[in-house]
Amino acid sequence: MSGVASILVIWTEAPLFRLVQMLIGIMILGWVIWQFASNAKLAEPVQNGLLRSLLGPILLVCILMFWGLFQTLPLEFLGLEFLISPSWTQRSEALGTHPFTRISSDFTGTFLSLLSLLFSFLFFAIGFISAVTRGLSKTLRAIYFSIVVTALVSLSLYWAPLGSDFVNEGARLRGPLGTKNEFAALLALGVVLGMAQLAFVKGSSATDSPPKWTRFLEVFGLLFIALAFSLTESRGAGLALIASVVAGTGVWFFYHTRGSVAGNGLPLRVLAPVLIAAIVVVGISVGVSAKFARVGMDDRGRGEIYQGTLSAIEENWIVGTGMGSYADAISPYQVTPGPTPAHAHNDYLETILTFGLPAAAIGFALLIWLNLLGLKVGSADRTHVFVLLMSSLYLGGHSLIDHPAQSTAVMVVYCGILGACVGKSISVNLASQ
């Protein structure tokens, strides 16, 4: 279910397919409810009270969705028009871009942001259910192969005369997503999952271990993902992926070699992740270095975008400008004339501007809370910790210099990984009781 659902959401990212994506979401919601109602393997965690730890995150998700709807209410009828910054009102009225009877007039942007938030929650549930009922290795393998299929189809269209316009951003590959940076983020998570399948994650039982022939597919899949990643030419994604792979592998190596006796050889299970990580880092470094040599560090005025975003946050930090409203909200604060940027190239700043600082803090706390649940283990089985660590380090690092979290496809894949690792963590803690 996790692999098929990932492919469906990834390839319905375009605005033309939003209605299809809504129908997919309804079917996924029904599947999640049916699983919790009928699957015996989910009954034990529920009966033992271990799912109580998820009640807090579920409450925070509900608060964020309620806040997104509140931002579209006509505030003059509520006596709350004072929440909107007078300076922002004056700036925007001068441009004639906003009816200032509500925080956000961008209903489409709000709807799509709420849909993305809902999908992220549903895919967390899918990953959680799949890890508890089928095992972590099978769950991550399914998500991984959904990215492999996406990379293969995108590469085929990239080189096809009739299909290239659908997946290209100029000469660079952007796949089915909105921009090449978002597609690079999706592929980077695929690289992390590929490394995990080859080096970190092992089946917990004979039935969970993959057939030998799938190892060949995993290797070739990683090569195709790496090729597609190089064609995106995303510097931010490359730097973030290198940092996350080095950090995650370093933690793995330190954990498995601490206390070892000098002179003893290191086992293959310790050396394999290090060797694979070295190959990945060298390959990505070559591509990133070539891109830096051609265009330098900043060729799109991101410093000016950050400056305008910070100015907008200063006047709208309490309630924000509305979910999905960045392009509309930043227009009065542009430092230099030109096209209005669609994103801030920094997910933290964009989230604070559109949600408001209090709601953004809730969102950040939610992700930290879920990561801590996923990293909490009660036995020596810690392989999933390194998968989650590298995925979170990557997305957190890339979000500093780009906008991967603004893509529904990227977030559903990440939340699927996060849900699987939380499910694994809860299963391990249940077994250790």
C-alpha positions as CSV (number, residue, x, y, z in Angstrom):
1,M,0.0,0.0,0.0
2,S,2.8,2.4,0.9
3,G,4.6,2.0,-2.5
4,V,1.4,2.3,-4.6
5,A,0.1,5.2,-2.7
6,S,3.4,7.1,-3.0
7,I,3.5,6.6,-6.8
8,L,-0.1,7.9,-7.1
9,V,0.5,11.0,-5.1
10,I,3.9,11.8,-6.8
11,W,2.3,11.6,-10.2
12,T,-0.8,13.7,-9.3
13,E,1.3,16.6,-8.0
14,A,0.4,18.8,-11.0
15,P,-2.6,21.2,-10.5
16,L,-4.5,19.4,-13.3
17,F,-4.7,16.2,-11.2
18,R,-5.7,17.8,-7.8
19,L,-9.2,16.3,-8.0
20,V,-7.8,12.9,-8.6
21,Q,-5.4,13.4,-5.6
22,M,-8.4,14.3,-3.4
23,L,-10.1,11.0,-4.4
24,I,-6.9,9.1,-3.6
25,G,-6.8,10.8,-0.2
26,I,-10.4,9.6,0.5
27,M,-9.5,6.0,-0.4
28,I,-6.3,6.1,1.7
29,L,-8.3,7.5,4.7
30,G,-10.8,4.6,4.3
31,W,-8.0,2.1,4.2
32,V,-6.3,3.5,7.3
33,I,-9.6,3.4,9.3
34,W,-10.3,-0.2,8.0
35,Q,-6.8,-1.3,9.1
36,F,-7.2,0.0,12.6
37,A,-10.6,-1.5,12.9
38,S,-9.8,-5.0,11.6
39,N,-6.1,-5.8,11.7
40,A,-5.2,-7.9,14.7
41,K,-1.5,-6.8,14.7
42,L,-2.6,-3.3,15.5
43,A,-4.8,-4.3,18.4
44,E,-1.8,-5.2,20.7
45,P,-0.2,-1.7,20.6
46,V,-3.6,-0.2,21.1
47,Q,-4.5,-2.4,24.1
48,N,-1.1,-1.9,25.7
49,G,-1.5,1.9,25.6
50,L,1.6,2.5,23.5
51,L,-0.5,4.5,21.0
52,R,-1.2,7.1,23.6
53,S,2.1,8.6,22.8
54,L,0.6,9.6,19.4
55,L,-2.4,11.4,20.8
56,G,-0.3,14.6,21.3
57,P,0.9,14.8,17.7
58,I,-2.6,14.0,16.4
59,L,-3.9,16.9,18.5
60,L,-1.2,19.3,17.1
61,V,-2.2,18.3,13.5
62,C,-5.8,19.1,14.2
63,I,-4.8,22.5,15.7
64,L,-2.8,23.3,12.5
65,M,-5.6,22.4,10.2
66,F,-8.1,24.4,12.3
67,W,-5.7,27.4,12.2
68,G,-5.4,27.2,8.4
69,L,-9.2,27.4,8.1
70,F,-9.3,30.3,10.7
71,Q,-6.9,32.3,8.5
72,T,-9.6,32.5,5.8
73,L,-12.4,33.8,8.0
74,P,-13.8,37.4,7.5
75,L,-12.2,39.0,10.5
76,E,-14.4,42.2,10.5
77,F,-17.3,40.1,11.5
78,L,-15.3,38.6,14.4
79,G,-14.0,41.9,15.6
80,L,-10.4,40.7,15.0
81,E,-9.3,42.9,12.1
82,F,-6.6,44.3,14.5
83,L,-4.7,41.0,13.9
84,I,-3.7,42.2,10.5
85,S,-0.7,44.5,10.4
86,P,-1.8,48.0,9.3
87,S,1.6,48.5,7.6
88,W,1.0,45.3,5.5
89,T,-2.5,46.5,4.7
90,Q,-1.2,49.9,3.4
91,R,1.5,48.3,1.4
92,S,-0.8,45.8,-0.3
93,E,-3.7,48.2,-0.9
94,A,-1.2,50.4,-2.8
95,L,-0.6,47.4,-5.1
96,G,-4.3,46.5,-5.2
97,T,-3.7,42.9,-4.5
98,H,-5.6,42.0,-1.4
99,P,-9.1,42.4,0.1
100,F,-8.2,42.9,3.7
101,T,-11.2,41.5,5.4
102,R,-9.3,38.3,6.2
103,I,-5.8,37.2,6.9
104,S,-5.6,35.3,3.7
105,S,-7.6,35.7,0.5
106,D,-5.7,32.9,-1.3
107,F,-8.3,30.2,-0.8
108,T,-6.7,27.9,-3.4
109,G,-3.3,28.2,-1.7
110,T,-4.9,27.5,1.7
111,F,-6.8,24.5,0.3
112,L,-3.7,23.0,-1.3
113,S,-1.7,23.5,1.9
114,L,-4.4,21.8,4.0
115,L,-4.5,19.0,1.5
116,S,-0.7,18.6,1.7
117,L,-0.9,18.5,5.5
118,L,-3.7,15.9,5.4
119,F,-1.7,13.7,3.0
120,S,1.3,14.0,5.2
121,F,-0.7,12.7,8.2
122,L,-2.3,9.9,6.1
123,F,1.1,8.7,4.9
124,F,2.5,8.8,8.4
125,A,-0.4,6.5,9.3
126,I,0.3,4.3,6.2
127,G,4.0,4.0,7.2
128,F,3.1,3.2,10.8
129,I,0.5,0.5,9.9
130,S,2.8,-1.1,7.4
131,A,5.8,-1.2,9.7
132,V,3.8,-2.7,12.5
133,T,2.0,-5.3,10.3
134,R,4.5,-6.1,7.6
135,G,7.9,-5.0,9.0
136,L,10.2,-2.0,8.6
137,S,12.3,-3.5,5.8
138,K,9.3,-4.3,3.5
139,T,7.8,-0.8,4.2
140,L,10.9,1.1,3.3
141,R,11.5,-1.1,0.3
142,A,8.1,-0.3,-1.1
143,I,8.6,3.4,-0.7
144,Y,12.1,3.1,-2.2
145,F,10.8,1.3,-5.3
146,S,8.1,3.9,-5.8
147,I,10.9,6.5,-6.1
148,V,12.9,4.2,-8.4
149,V,9.9,3.9,-10.7
150,T,9.4,7.6,-10.7
151,A,13.1,8.2,-11.6
152,L,12.9,5.6,-14.4
153,V,9.7,7.1,-15.9
154,S,11.1,10.7,-15.6
155,L,14.4,9.7,-17.3
156,S,12.5,8.0,-20.1
157,L,10.4,11.1,-20.7
158,Y,13.5,13.3,-20.3
159,W,15.1,11.7,-23.3
160,A,11.8,11.2,-25.3
161,P,11.1,13.9,-27.9
162,L,7.4,14.2,-27.1
163,G,7.6,13.8,-23.3
164,S,10.5,16.0,-22.3
165,D,8.5,19.2,-21.8
166,F,6.5,17.5,-19.1
167,V,9.5,16.6,-16.9
168,N,12.0,19.3,-17.8
169,E,12.9,22.7,-16.3
170,G,15.0,24.1,-19.1
171,A,17.8,21.6,-19.6
172,R,17.3,20.2,-16.1
173,L,15.1,17.3,-14.9
174,R,12.2,18.2,-12.6
175,G,10.2,15.1,-13.0
176,P,6.4,15.2,-12.3
177,L,6.9,17.9,-9.5
178,G,6.7,21.6,-9.6
179,T,10.4,22.5,-9.7
180,K,13.7,20.6,-10.1
181,N,14.6,21.4,-6.5
182,E,11.5,19.6,-5.2
183,F,12.3,16.6,-7.5
184,A,15.9,16.6,-6.3
185,A,14.6,16.4,-2.7
186,L,12.4,13.4,-3.6
187,L,15.3,11.7,-5.2
188,A,17.6,12.5,-2.3
189,L,15.2,10.6,0.0
190,G,15.4,7.8,-2.5
191,V,19.2,7.8,-2.2
192,V,18.9,7.6,1.6
193,L,16.4,4.7,1.3
194,G,18.6,2.9,-1.2
195,M,21.6,3.1,1.2
196,A,19.3,2.0,4.0
197,Q,18.1,-1.1,2.0
198,L,21.7,-2.0,1.0
199,A,23.5,-1.4,4.2
200,F,21.5,-0.5,7.2
201,V,18.1,-2.2,7.3
202,K,18.0,-5.9,7.7
203,G,14.9,-8.1,7.9
204,S,13.9,-9.0,11.4
205,S,12.9,-12.5,10.4
206,A,13.2,-14.9,7.5
207,T,9.9,-13.7,6.1
208,D,10.9,-10.0,6.3
209,S,14.3,-10.5,4.6
210,P,14.2,-9.7,0.9
211,P,14.8,-12.3,-1.9
212,K,18.3,-12.2,-3.3
213,W,17.2,-11.0,-6.7
214,T,15.7,-7.8,-5.2
215,R,19.3,-6.8,-4.2
216,F,20.2,-6.4,-7.8
217,L,17.1,-4.3,-8.4
218,E,18.0,-2.2,-5.3
219,V,21.5,-1.5,-6.7
220,F,20.4,-0.6,-10.2
221,G,17.5,1.4,-8.7
222,L,20.1,3.5,-6.7
223,L,22.1,4.0,-9.9
224,F,19.0,5.3,-11.8
225,I,18.0,7.6,-8.9
226,A,21.6,9.0,-8.7
227,L,21.5,9.6,-12.5
228,A,18.2,11.4,-12.2
229,F,19.5,13.4,-9.2
230,S,22.5,14.6,-11.2
231,L,20.3,15.8,-14.0
232,T,18.3,18.1,-11.6
233,E,21.6,20.0,-11.0
234,S,20.3,21.1,-7.6
235,R,23.2,22.5,-5.5
236,G,21.2,22.8,-2.3
237,A,20.0,19.2,-2.5
238,G,23.5,18.0,-3.2
239,L,25.1,19.8,-0.3
240,A,22.3,18.7,2.1
241,L,22.5,15.1,1.0
242,I,26.3,15.0,1.4
243,A,26.1,16.4,4.9
244,S,23.3,14.0,6.0
245,V,25.0,10.9,4.6
246,V,28.3,11.8,6.2
247,A,26.7,12.6,9.6
248,G,24.4,9.5,9.6
249,T,27.2,7.2,8.5
250,G,29.5,8.7,11.1
251,V,27.0,8.1,13.9
252,W,26.5,4.5,12.6
253,F,30.3,3.9,12.6
254,F,30.8,5.4,16.0
255,Y,28.0,3.4,17.5
256,H,29.2,0.1,16.1
257,T,32.9,0.6,16.9
258,R,32.8,2.1,20.4
259,G,34.3,-0.2,22.9
260,S,35.9,-2.5,20.3
261,V,39.2,-4.0,21.0
262,A,42.2,-2.6,19.1
263,G,43.5,-5.0,16.5
264,N,40.2,-6.7,15.8
265,G,39.0,-6.5,12.3
266,L,35.8,-4.5,11.6
267,P,32.9,-6.7,10.4
268,L,31.4,-6.2,7.0
269,R,28.1,-5.0,8.5
270,V,30.0,-2.0,9.8
271,L,32.3,-1.4,6.8
272,A,29.5,-1.8,4.1
273,P,27.6,1.4,5.1
274,V,30.8,3.4,5.2
275,L,31.9,2.2,1.7
276,I,28.5,2.8,0.2
277,A,28.4,6.3,1.8
278,A,31.9,7.1,0.4
279,I,30.8,6.2,-3.1
280,V,27.6,8.2,-2.8
281,V,29.4,11.3,-1.4
282,V,32.1,11.2,-4.1
283,G,29.6,10.8,-6.9
284,I,27.4,13.7,-5.6
285,S,30.4,15.9,-4.9
286,V,31.6,15.7,-8.5
287,G,28.2,16.8,-9.8
288,V,27.8,19.6,-7.2
289,S,31.4,20.9,-7.8
290,A,30.7,21.1,-11.6
291,K,27.6,23.1,-11.0
292,F,29.4,25.5,-8.6
293,A,32.1,25.9,-11.1
294,R,29.6,27.0,-13.8
295,V,27.2,29.3,-11.8
296,G,28.8,30.0,-8.5
297,M,27.1,30.1,-5.1
298,D,24.1,32.4,-5.7
299,D,22.7,33.3,-9.1
300,R,19.1,33.9,-8.2
301,G,19.2,36.7,-5.6
302,R,18.2,34.6,-2.6
303,G,19.7,37.1,-0.3
304,E,17.1,39.7,-1.4
305,I,14.4,37.1,-1.1
306,Y,15.4,36.4,2.5
307,Q,15.5,40.1,3.2
308,G,12.0,40.7,1.9
309,T,10.7,37.6,3.8
310,L,12.2,38.8,7.1
311,S,10.6,42.2,6.6
312,A,7.2,40.6,6.0
313,I,7.6,38.3,9.0
314,E,8.4,41.4,11.2
315,E,4.9,42.8,10.4
316,N,3.0,39.5,10.3
317,W,4.6,37.2,12.8
318,I,1.6,36.8,15.1
319,V,-1.0,35.4,12.8
320,G,0.8,35.0,9.5
321,T,-0.4,35.8,6.0
322,G,-2.3,32.5,5.4
323,M,-1.3,29.0,4.4
324,G,-0.1,28.8,0.8
325,S,-0.1,32.6,0.4
326,Y,3.7,33.3,0.2
327,A,3.8,34.7,-3.4
328,D,0.9,37.0,-2.7
329,A,2.2,38.1,0.7
330,I,5.8,38.8,-0.3
331,S,4.9,41.0,-3.2
332,P,4.8,44.3,-1.2
333,Y,8.2,43.5,0.3
334,Q,10.2,42.8,-2.8
335,V,13.6,44.5,-2.5
336,T,14.1,44.8,-6.3
337,P,11.6,44.9,-9.1
338,G,11.0,41.7,-11.0
339,P,9.0,38.5,-11.0
340,T,7.5,37.6,-7.6
341,P,9.2,34.5,-6.1
342,A,6.8,31.6,-5.5
343,H,8.8,30.4,-2.5
344,A,11.2,31.8,0.1
345,H,13.9,29.2,-0.6
346,N,13.9,28.6,3.1
347,D,11.0,26.5,4.5
348,Y,11.5,27.8,8.0
349,L,11.0,31.4,7.0
350,E,8.2,30.7,4.6
351,T,6.4,28.6,7.3
352,I,6.7,31.4,9.9
353,L,5.4,34.0,7.4
354,T,2.4,32.1,6.2
355,F,1.5,30.3,9.5
356,G,2.6,32.9,12.0
357,L,5.2,32.2,14.6
358,P,3.0,30.5,17.2
359,A,1.5,28.1,14.6
360,A,4.9,27.5,13.0
361,A,6.3,26.7,16.4
362,I,3.6,24.1,16.8
363,G,4.5,22.6,13.5
364,F,8.2,22.4,14.3
365,A,7.4,20.9,17.7
366,L,5.2,18.3,16.0
367,L,8.1,17.1,13.8
368,I,10.6,17.1,16.6
369,W,8.1,15.1,18.8
370,L,7.6,12.5,16.1
371,N,11.3,12.2,15.5
372,L,12.0,11.6,19.2
373,L,9.3,8.9,19.2
374,G,11.0,7.3,16.2
375,L,14.5,7.5,17.7
376,K,13.3,6.0,21.1
377,V,14.2,2.3,21.2
378,G,14.1,-0.2,24.1
379,S,16.5,-2.8,22.7
380,A,19.6,-3.3,20.7
381,D,17.6,-3.2,17.4
382,R,18.5,0.3,16.3
383,T,18.9,0.0,12.5
384,H,15.8,2.2,11.9
385,V,17.4,5.0,13.9
386,F,20.0,5.7,11.2
387,V,17.4,5.7,8.4
388,L,15.3,8.3,10.2
389,L,18.4,10.3,11.3
390,M,19.7,10.7,7.7
391,S,16.2,11.4,6.3
392,S,15.5,14.1,8.9
393,L,19.0,15.6,8.6
394,Y,18.7,15.8,4.9
395,L,15.2,17.4,4.8
396,G,16.1,19.8,7.7
397,G,19.3,20.9,6.0
398,H,17.9,21.3,2.5
399,S,15.0,23.3,3.9
400,L,17.5,26.0,5.0
401,I,18.4,26.9,1.4
402,D,15.4,25.6,-0.7
403,H,11.7,24.7,-0.4
404,P,11.4,20.8,-0.4
405,A,8.8,20.8,2.3
406,Q,6.4,22.8,0.1
407,S,6.0,19.8,-2.1
408,T,3.2,17.3,-1.2
409,A,5.1,14.4,-2.8
410,V,8.3,15.1,-0.8
411,M,6.4,15.4,2.5
412,V,4.3,12.2,2.0
413,V,7.5,10.2,1.3
414,Y,9.2,11.7,4.3
415,C,6.2,11.2,6.6
416,G,5.9,7.6,5.3
417,I,9.5,7.0,6.4
418,L,8.8,8.8,9.7
419,G,5.7,6.8,10.4
420,A,7.5,3.5,9.6
421,C,10.3,4.3,12.0
422,V,7.8,5.3,14.7
423,G,5.9,2.1,14.1
424,K,9.2,0.1,14.4
425,S,10.1,1.9,17.6
426,I,6.7,1.2,19.2
427,S,7.0,-2.5,18.1
428,V,10.4,-2.8,19.6
429,N,9.3,-1.2,22.8
430,L,6.3,-3.5,22.9
431,A,8.4,-6.6,22.4
432,S,10.8,-5.5,25.2
433,Q,8.1,-5.2,27.7
